[in-house]
Amino acid sequence: MRSTFHLLEIGKRGLIAQQAAINTAGHNVTNANTPGYSRQTTRLVASNPIAFPGMQRSQAAGQLGMGVEAESIQRVRDFLLDIEYRNQNTNLSTWSVQQETLSNIEGIFNEPSDSSLSASIAEFWTAWQTLSKNPSDTDLSARMAVQQKAIALTETFNHIYSQLDTLSNNLTSRIDTKVAEANNYIEQVAELTQSIKRIEGLGDNANDLRDKRDLLVDQLSLLGNVNVTETGDVYQVTFGNQVVVDDMTSTPITNAIAGTLTGGEIAGYVTSRDVHVQGYITQLNIMANTLATGKVEVTLPAGTILPPGVNIPNAVMDANNPRKLAQDVKHTVDGLNGLHKLGYTLNEPATTGGDFFVSANGGPITAGNMRLSQTIQADLKNIGASLRTEMKTDPDNGMTSEVVLKGNGGMALLIAQLSERTFSFNPNNSNGAVSDITNFEGYLQSVISKLGTDSSNAIKMVENGTLLVEHADTLRLSISSVSLDEEMSDLIRFQHAYSASSRVVTTIDEMLDKLINGTGVVGR
């Protein structure tokens, strides 16, 4: 016959199994708001039955049931949804960084505003226009305006360049910080993998440790493109094109890997620094250099006295003065500097103007080193505003010398008209200019328009990326997140099962009491 204590064992197993299920539900409830936590379930299975003891097949019912067992506690997680979420997370973080950078660049250019580059260049041209009307030496206020607006223009170039350069350096610092952050995550993932292998090697499921590891990988996906491979006992994490976690071994990354990443914050910072910031520094340098030395065609009016040694092909010269133009002639000069050298200053004898803009370090003119010529800063008379000279005889010694015609503002007018002239911004199609033949204002507007387009595109990509990340996360949460209503329902269900199992134990206890204390008393 069956053991009297068989049912007691069944009841005990029921209590243990339902208690485990209740504990798991309680664990879920308390971690409902824990980041990265995956809902866990207790897998209940019927215990292996035992056959009725005997040498031969008995007529009594066999295969005695042994109750229930909590076979395992498993977490509810979809690996494919993890991959989708991390891919979208990486893409979003890439564009978020670029959108932030482009927004900063827009703030640096600050167009349109009273302190913008376009405002400074417009005031510069206006100052030359005013000087063309008042070029004499009796009132130097117009020359003072040209000098100050030129200084303001160079300072605007210098300031924008300095801010862009600072932004570039800040992005480099952020790359260093993010690389260190990634290495911290990589080291923690390797340590957790070691703990997981130790626990699961004993036959248990390291659910909570796996959640922590997956959360770290999620955070790592913000920094760069991540790929996780788990086959059998092998767990690998690839960051970019480098295996950074190989089971329990971690390999830290260096800044050299930053350039190989195709997504994530690190790649976003690299692109922001090397493409966006450097690209607009390049455009700023092109504008500064072209303004000073870029090829531009002007029309020299008849009556212009060319400086000694200057010859213009096909120019018709005055028969009485081989340096005097008899007709208007088109001539290509090297920017404002080249044009200014054809003009005459207020100095005597007649002296041609020198370079108007110079480089602070003696190299090619850029937005960072552009300066107003020191000679013009020191003396307003060194501004070449005239195109005409005349011969003057000194009544004291009878010596004849060439002097500037101080009332002529022809050169100042030509320089003012440069605002409408077309410069060659990209003569060799190799410097990355956004356009080639256009006027200065048009080129600046093209750069600002490109910046606006880049920024608008980044904003759209961030908006789209946010929707995709939220969708991927919603799908993950629909499977892995804790539903308090569902857990409360499970708690009630398992509580009733626990109570029923305890009733089984109580029933067998009463039976044993009757058997032990209520039988075999005849003859006492």
C-alpha positions in Angstrom: 0.0 0.0 0.0 1.0 3.6 -0.4 2.9 5.4 2.3 0.8 7.2 4.8 3.1 10.2 4.5 2.9 10.4 0.7 0.2 13.0 0.7 2.1 15.0 3.3 5.1 15.2 0.9 2.8 16.4 -1.9 1.4 19.1 0.3 4.8 20.2 1.4 6.0 20.5 -2.2 2.9 22.5 -3.1 3.7 24.9 -0.3 7.3 25.3 -1.4 6.4 25.8 -5.1 3.6 28.3 -4.4 5.9 30.2 -2.0 8.5 30.5 -4.7 5.9 31.8 -7.1 4.7 34.3 -4.5 8.3 35.4 -3.9 8.9 35.9 -7.6 5.7 38.0 -7.9 6.8 40.1 -5.0 10.2 40.6 -6.5 8.6 41.8 -9.7 6.3 44.3 -7.8 9.2 45.8 -5.9 11.3 46.2 -9.0 8.4 47.7 -11.1 10.3 51.0 -11.5 13.9 49.6 -11.6 15.6 50.6 -14.8 16.5 47.6 -17.0 14.6 45.1 -14.9 12.9 42.3 -16.7 9.8 40.6 -15.4 10.5 37.2 -14.0 8.2 34.1 -13.9 8.4 30.9 -11.9 8.2 27.8 -14.0 6.0 25.3 -12.2 6.1 21.7 -13.4 4.7 18.4 -12.1 7.2 16.4 -10.1 8.4 13.2 -11.6 6.0 10.4 -10.5 7.0 7.2 -8.9 5.8 3.8 -9.9 3.8 1.7 -7.3 6.3 -0.6 -5.7 6.1 -4.2 -6.6 7.8 -7.0 -8.6 5.0 -7.3 -11.0 2.4 -5.0 -12.4 -0.1 -4.4 -9.7 -3.8 -4.0 -10.2 -3.6 -0.9 -8.0 -3.2 2.5 -9.6 0.4 3.1 -10.4 2.6 6.2 -11.2 2.0 7.9 -8.0 2.0 11.7 -8.5 4.6 13.6 -6.4 3.0 17.1 -6.6 4.6 20.2 -8.1 8.1 21.7 -8.3 9.4 25.2 -9.0 11.7 24.1 -11.8 13.2 27.5 -12.6 12.8 31.2 -12.3 13.1 32.8 -15.7 13.2 36.4 -17.0 10.9 37.4 -19.8 13.1 39.0 -22.5 13.2 39.2 -26.3 16.8 39.3 -27.6 15.7 40.6 -31.1 13.9 43.5 -29.6 17.1 44.4 -27.6 19.0 44.5 -30.9 16.4 46.8 -32.5 16.3 49.1 -29.5 20.1 49.4 -29.3 20.4 50.1 -33.1 17.8 52.9 -32.9 19.3 54.2 -29.7 22.7 54.4 -31.3 21.3 56.3 -34.3 19.4 58.7 -32.2 22.4 59.6 -30.0 24.4 60.2 -33.1 22.0 62.8 -34.5 21.3 64.3 -31.1 24.9 65.3 -30.7 25.1 66.7 -34.2 21.9 68.6 -33.7 23.3 70.2 -30.5 26.6 71.1 -32.2 24.8 72.7 -35.2 22.6 74.6 -32.9 25.8 75.9 -31.2 27.3 76.9 -34.5 24.1 78.8 -35.4 24.5 80.7 -32.1 28.1 81.5 -32.9 27.3 82.9 -36.4 24.3 84.7 -34.8 22.7 85.5 -38.2 20.9 87.8 -38.6 21.8 90.3 -35.8 23.5 93.6 -35.3 26.7 91.9 -34.2 26.8 89.3 -37.0 29.3 89.0 -39.8 26.8 90.2 -42.4 26.2 93.3 -40.4 29.9 94.0 -39.9 30.6 93.6 -43.7 27.7 95.8 -44.6 28.9 98.6 -42.2 32.4 98.2 -43.7 31.2 98.8 -47.3 29.1 101.7 -46.1 32.1 103.3 -44.5 34.0 103.1 -47.8 31.0 104.6 -49.6 31.0 107.5 -47.1 34.8 108.0 -47.6 34.4 108.2 -51.4 32.3 111.3 -50.8 34.7 112.9 -48.3 38.3 111.8 -49.1 40.1 115.1 -48.3 42.6 115.6 -45.6 40.7 118.3 -43.9 38.2 116.0 -42.3 39.5 112.5 -41.3 36.2 111.3 -39.8 35.3 109.2 -42.8 38.8 107.6 -42.8 38.4 107.0 -39.1 35.1 105.2 -39.8 36.8 103.0 -42.4 39.6 102.2 -40.0 37.2 101.3 -37.1 34.8 99.3 -39.3 37.7 97.4 -40.7 38.9 96.6 -37.2 35.4 95.6 -36.2 35.2 93.3 -39.2 38.5 91.6 -38.5 37.5 91.2 -34.8 34.2 89.6 -35.9 36.1 87.1 -38.1 38.5 86.5 -35.2 35.7 86.1 -32.7 33.7 83.6 -34.7 36.8 81.6 -35.5 37.8 81.6 -31.8 34.4 80.3 -30.8 34.4 77.6 -33.4 37.9 76.6 -32.4 36.8 76.5 -28.7 33.8 74.4 -29.7 36.1 72.0 -31.6 38.3 71.6 -28.5 35.3 71.0 -26.3 34.1 68.3 -28.6 37.6 66.7 -28.4 37.3 66.7 -24.6 33.9 65.2 -24.8 35.2 62.4 -27.0 37.9 61.7 -24.3 35.2 61.6 -21.6 32.9 59.3 -23.6 35.7 56.9 -24.4 36.5 56.7 -20.6 32.8 56.2 -19.9 32.6 53.4 -22.5 35.6 51.7 -21.0 33.9 51.8 -17.6 30.8 50.1 -19.0 33.0 47.5 -20.8 34.8 46.6 -17.6 31.5 46.2 -15.7 30.1 44.0 -18.4 33.1 41.7 -18.2 32.8 41.5 -14.4 29.1 40.7 -14.6 29.8 38.0 -17.2 32.2 36.4 -14.8 29.6 36.4 -12.0 26.9 35.1 -14.4 29.0 32.2 -15.5 29.8 31.3 -12.0 26.1 31.3 -10.9 24.8 29.6 -14.0 27.5 27.0 -13.8 25.8 25.8 -10.7 22.5 25.4 -12.6 20.8 28.6 -11.5 19.6 31.5 -13.7 21.4 34.8 -13.0 18.3 36.8 -14.0 19.1 40.0 -12.1 22.7 40.0 -13.1 21.7 39.5 -16.7 19.4 42.5 -16.4 22.2 44.6 -15.1 24.5 43.5 -17.9 21.9 44.2 -20.6 21.3 47.7 -19.1 25.0 48.4 -19.3 25.0 47.3 -23.0 22.0 49.6 -23.6 24.0 52.5 -22.1 27.0 51.5 -24.2 24.8 51.6 -27.3 24.4 55.3 -26.6 28.1 55.8 -27.1 28.7 53.7 -30.2 27.3 50.9 -32.4 27.2 47.7 -30.3 26.8 44.1 -31.4 26.2 41.3 -28.8 26.8 37.6 -29.6 25.8 34.9 -27.2 26.1 31.3 -28.4 26.2 28.6 -25.8 28.8 29.6 -23.2 30.4 32.3 -25.3 29.4 35.9 -24.7 30.9 38.7 -26.8 30.4 42.4 -27.2 31.7 44.2 -30.2 32.0 48.0 -30.1 32.5 49.4 -33.5 34.8 46.9 -35.2 36.6 45.9 -32.0 35.7 43.0 -29.7 35.7 44.7 -26.3 34.2 41.8 -24.2 35.2 38.2 -24.9 33.5 36.2 -22.1 35.2 37.4 -19.0 38.0 39.3 -20.7 37.6 43.0 -21.4 39.6 45.1 -23.9 39.5 48.9 -23.3 39.1 51.1 -26.4 41.2 54.1 -27.3 40.5 57.3 -29.1 41.7 55.7 -32.2 38.6 53.6 -32.4 36.4 56.8 -32.4 37.0 57.2 -36.1 35.8 53.6 -36.9 32.4 54.0 -35.1 29.4 54.5 -37.4 27.0 55.7 -34.7 26.6 56.7 -31.1 27.6 59.8 -29.2 31.3 59.3 -29.8 30.8 59.1 -33.6 28.5 62.1 -33.3 31.1 64.1 -31.6 33.8 63.1 -34.1 31.4 64.1 -37.0 30.5 67.3 -35.3 34.1 68.3 -34.8 35.7 67.0 -38.1 32.8 67.7 -40.5 30.5 70.4 -39.1 32.8 72.6 -37.0 35.8 72.2 -39.2 33.7 72.7 -42.3 32.4 76.1 -41.1 35.8 77.1 -40.0 36.9 76.3 -43.6 34.1 78.5 -45.0 35.0 81.3 -42.6 38.6 81.1 -43.7 37.6 81.1 -47.3 35.5 84.3 -46.8 38.3 86.1 -45.0 41.0 85.1 -47.4 38.9 85.8 -50.5 37.9 89.3 -49.2 41.5 90.1 -48.8 43.2 88.4 -51.7 40.5 86.6 -53.9 40.3 87.3 -57.6 37.7 89.9 -58.4 37.1 91.9 -61.6 36.7 95.7 -61.3 36.3 98.5 -63.8 38.9 101.2 -63.5 37.4 104.5 -64.7 39.0 106.7 -67.4 41.4 109.2 -65.8 42.8 106.7 -63.4 46.6 107.2 -62.8 48.1 103.7 -62.6 51.0 103.3 -60.1 54.4 103.0 -61.7 55.1 99.5 -63.1 51.4 98.5 -63.4 50.4 97.5 -66.9 46.9 96.4 -67.9 46.6 94.4 -71.1 44.4 96.0 -73.7 44.1 99.3 -71.7 43.9 102.5 -73.8 46.3 105.0 -72.2 46.4 108.8 -72.5 48.7 110.0 -75.2 50.2 112.7 -72.9 50.5 110.4 -69.8 51.4 106.7 -70.3 50.1 105.9 -66.8 46.7 107.6 -67.3 43.7 105.5 -68.6 42.0 107.1 -71.6 39.0 104.8 -71.3 37.4 102.6 -68.7 39.0 99.2 -68.5 38.2 96.0 -66.7 40.9 94.6 -64.5 41.2 91.6 -62.2 42.8 92.3 -58.9 43.7 90.1 -55.9 40.9 91.0 -53.6 40.6 94.2 -51.6 44.4 94.2 -50.9 45.2 94.1 -54.7 42.7 96.9 -55.4 43.9 99.0 -52.5 47.4 98.9 -53.9 46.2 100.8 -57.0 45.0 103.7 -54.9 46.9 106.6 -53.4 47.3 107.7 -49.8 47.4 111.2 -48.5 51.2 111.0 -48.1 53.5 113.2 -50.3 54.9 112.6 -52.7 52.2 110.4 -54.1 52.3 107.0 -52.4 50.2 103.9 -53.3 48.4 102.0 -50.7 49.8 98.8 -49.3 48.0 95.6 -48.1 44.8 96.6 -46.3 44.4 93.3 -44.5 47.3 91.3 -43.2 48.0 88.0 -41.4 49.0 88.2 -37.8 51.5 85.4 -38.2 52.8 86.3 -41.7 51.1 83.3 -43.3 48.0 83.1 -45.5 45.1 85.2 -44.3 42.5 83.3 -42.3 39.6 84.2 -40.1 41.7 83.5 -37.1 44.7 85.7 -38.0 43.1 88.4 -40.1 44.2 91.9 -39.0 44.0 95.5 -40.3 47.4 96.6 -41.6 49.4 98.1 -38.8 50.4 101.1 -41.0 46.7 102.0 -41.4 46.0 101.5 -37.7 48.9 103.9 -36.9 48.0 106.6 -39.5 44.7 107.2 -41.2 46.5 108.9 -44.1 47.8 105.5 -45.2 44.3 104.6 -46.5 44.4 104.7 -50.3 41.2 106.4 -51.3 42.2 108.3 -54.5 42.8 107.1 -58.1 44.2 110.4 -59.3 47.5 112.3 -58.9 48.8 115.6 -60.2 52.1 117.2 -60.8 52.9 120.0 -58.3 55.8 122.5 -58.4 57.3 123.8 -55.2 57.4 127.6 -55.5 60.4 127.7 -53.2 62.8 125.4 -55.1 61.0 124.9 -58.4 61.0 121.1 -57.9 58.2 119.3 -59.5 56.7 116.2 -57.8 53.7 113.9 -58.1 51.1 114.4 -55.4 47.8 112.8 -54.7 44.6 114.5 -55.8 43.2 114.7 -52.3 39.6 115.5 -53.4 39.4 112.3 -55.5 37.6 109.3 -53.8 37.6 107.0 -56.8 39.4 104.2 -55.1 37.1 104.4 -52.0 34.1 104.1 -54.4 35.6 101.1 -56.2 36.2 99.3 -52.9 32.6 100.2 -51.8 31.4 98.7 -55.0 33.2 95.4 -54.2 30.0 94.6 -52.2 28.3 94.0 -55.6 31.3 92.4 -57.4 31.7 88.7 -57.9 34.7 87.1 -56.2 36.2 83.7 -57.1 35.9 81.8 -53.9 37.0 78.4 -55.3 39.4 79.0 -58.2 40.8 75.5 -58.2 37.6 73.6 -57.2 39.6 72.2 -54.3 39.1 74.2 -51.2 35.5 73.1 -50.3 33.8 76.4 -51.0 30.0 76.1 -51.1 30.0 78.1 -54.4 32.5 79.7 -56.7 31.6 82.9 -58.5 29.4 85.1 -56.4 29.5 88.3 -54.4 30.6 88.3 -50.8 27.1 88.8 -49.3 25.8 86.0 -51.6 28.5 83.6 -50.4 27.9 84.4 -46.8 24.2 83.8 -47.2 25.0 80.5 -48.9 27.0 79.4 -45.9 24.3 80.5 -43.5 21.7 78.7 -45.7 23.7 75.5 -45.6 24.0 75.8 -41.9 20.3 76.2 -41.6 19.7 73.2 -43.8 22.1 71.0 -41.9 20.5 72.1 -38.6 17.0 71.5 -39.9 18.0 68.0 -41.2 19.5 67.1 -37.8 16.4 68.2 -36.0 14.2 66.0 -38.3 16.5 63.1 -37.8 16.3 63.5 -34.0 12.5 63.7 -34.1 12.3 60.6 -36.3 14.9 58.8 -34.2 13.0 59.6 -31.0 9.9 58.1 -32.4 11.7 54.9 -33.5 13.4 54.6 -30.1 10.2 55.1 -28.2 8.5 52.5 -30.5 11.3 49.9 -30.0 11.3 50.6 -26.2 7.5 50.2 -26.1 7.8 46.8 -27.8 10.4 45.7 -25.3 8.4 47.0 -22.3 5.2 45.2 -23.6 7.1 42.0 -23.1 9.6 42.6 -20.3 8.1 45.3 -18.1 6.2 44.6 -14.9 2.4 45.0 -14.9 1.3 45.7 -11.3 -2.3 44.5 -12.2 -1.0 41.3 -13.5 1.3 40.7 -10.6 -1.5 41.4 -8.1 -3.6 38.9 -10.0 -0.8 36.3 -9.8 -0.3 37.0 -6.1 -3.9 36.2 -5.4 -3.8 33.1 -7.6 -0.7 31.8 -5.9 -2.0 32.7 -2.5 -5.1 30.6 -3.0 -2.9 27.7 -4.3 -0.7 28.1 -1.2 -3.8 28.0 1.1 -5.1 24.9 -0.7 -1.7 23.2 -0.3 -1.7 24.1 3.4 -5.2 22.6 3.6 -3.8 19.3 2.2 -1.2 19.3 4.9 -3.8 20.0 7.6 -6.0 17.1 6.2 -3.2 14.6 6.3 -2.3 15.8 9.8 -5.9 15.0 11.0 -5.7 11.6 9.3 -2.4 10.8 11.0 -3.8 11.9 14.3 -6.8 9.6 13.9 -4.5 6.8 12.8 -2.0 7.2 15.6 -4.3 8.1 18.5 -7.6 6.6 17.5 -6.7 3.1 16.4 -5.3 0.0 18.1 -6.8 0.8 21.5 -8.9 -2.3 22.0 -8.0 -4.1 25.2 -6.5 -1.1 27.0 
